């Protein structure tokens, strides 16, 4: 039982570390690897075309 509890605590600790390392909120429209979001570009172009 103690080993299971320790295992759960370690998992919770690791998840919290991962959460703290995330750079949120990220820049909208740009992924972490600086590749532009093509869907967002297409949506903006479509909305401009509707004007």
PyMOL commands that set and color helices and strands:
alter all, ss='L'
color gray80, all
select helices_A, chain A and resi 2-21+38-50
alter helices_A, ss='H'
color red, helices_A
deselect
rebuild
show_as cartoon
